[in-house]
Amino acid sequence: MSTKNLNPQVRWSQKSKNFLIQKNYLNDSFVVAIKLHPDMMISFLKETEKIEVIIKMEHITGEYCFVLHMFLNSTEEITLIPDHLSKLGSTTTYSVLSVPVDHKPIIFSNLTSGKEMI
């Protein structure tokens, strides 16, 4: 995975297969939710491949179709991405104030054997 253009506060961990983010950078964390018409799905996915500050994208149920997680160098930059994506659908932008629960493993129970799996 190439990380040449990621912000210096974000780096890829080969061990955890996830992005690691410096704690002091969380004030510049944003979430953009987008509603799409089904005909716009492929165009949207192609556009998001071009946006390097997106570190996570989730396809969700409910009012919105996708939630994009991104880290920006400044709050001024947050207007650029929703403006760019608004040609494909309706966007709502959120600023992350804090992360009260940091990453933790999720434990699944194997119902047939009774063993825990991570």
C-alpha positions in Angstrom: 0.0 0.0 0.0 1.4 3.4 -1.0 1.4 6.1 1.7 3.4 8.7 -0.1 0.7 11.4 0.0 -0.8 10.7 3.4 -0.6 13.4 6.0 2.4 12.8 8.3 0.1 12.3 11.2 -1.3 9.1 9.6 0.7 6.0 8.8 -0.1 2.5 7.7 0.7 -0.3 10.1 1.6 -3.5 8.3 1.3 -5.5 11.5 -2.3 -4.4 12.3 -3.3 -3.8 8.7 -4.8 -0.5 9.6 -4.0 3.2 9.7 -2.4 4.6 12.9 -3.2 8.2 13.7 -1.3 10.5 16.1 -3.6 11.3 19.0 -2.8 15.1 18.8 -4.1 15.1 15.2 -7.7 14.0 16.1 -8.9 17.7 16.2 -8.7 17.7 12.4 -10.7 14.6 11.9 -13.9 14.9 9.9 -16.7 12.6 8.8 -18.8 13.3 5.7 -22.1 11.4 5.2 -23.5 11.3 1.7 -26.9 10.4 0.2 -26.7 9.0 -3.4 -29.1 8.1 -6.1 -28.4 4.5 -7.0 -27.3 5.6 -10.5 -24.5 7.6 -9.0 -22.8 4.8 -7.0 -20.1 3.9 -9.5 -19.3 7.5 -10.2 -19.0 8.2 -6.5 -16.7 5.2 -5.8 -14.4 6.3 -8.7 -14.3 9.9 -7.3 -13.5 8.7 -3.8 -10.5 6.8 -5.1 -9.0 10.1 -6.1 -9.4 11.7 -2.6 -6.2 10.9 -0.7 -7.3 12.2 2.7 -10.1 9.6 3.0 -8.8 7.0 5.4 -11.9 5.0 5.8 -15.2 4.6 4.0 -18.2 2.7 5.2 -21.3 1.7 3.2 -24.2 2.0 5.7 -27.9 1.6 6.1 -30.3 4.4 7.0 -30.7 7.9 5.7 -27.2 8.1 4.2 -25.4 5.6 1.8 -21.8 6.1 2.8 -19.7 7.7 5.6 -16.3 8.9 4.8 -13.6 9.4 7.5 -10.8 11.8 6.7 -8.0 13.8 8.2 -7.2 17.2 6.9 -4.4 19.7 7.5 -6.8 22.5 8.4 -10.5 23.1 9.0 -10.6 25.3 5.9 -9.9 22.3 3.7 -13.2 20.6 4.8 -15.3 22.7 2.4 -13.4 21.4 -0.6 -14.4 17.7 -0.4 -18.2 18.1 0.3 -18.3 20.8 -2.5 -16.6 18.3 -4.8 -18.9 15.4 -3.9 -22.1 17.5 -3.9 -22.4 17.0 -7.6 -23.0 13.3 -6.9 -25.3 13.5 -3.9 -26.3 15.4 -0.8 -23.6 15.7 1.9 -23.5 16.4 5.6 -20.2 17.1 7.3 -19.3 16.4 11.0 -16.2 17.4 12.9 -14.9 14.8 15.4 -14.6 16.4 18.8 -13.1 13.4 20.6 -12.6 9.6 20.4 -13.7 8.3 23.9 -13.0 4.7 23.0 -9.8 4.0 21.1 -9.4 0.9 18.9 -10.0 -2.3 20.8 -10.4 -5.9 19.6 -13.9 -7.3 19.0 -14.3 -10.8 20.4 -16.7 -13.2 18.6 -17.9 -16.4 20.1 -17.9 -19.5 17.9 -21.4 -20.8 18.6 -20.6 -24.3 17.6 -17.4 -24.8 19.6 -17.9 -22.3 22.3 -14.3 -20.9 21.7 -13.6 -17.2 21.4 -12.3 -15.8 18.2 -10.7 -12.4 17.6 
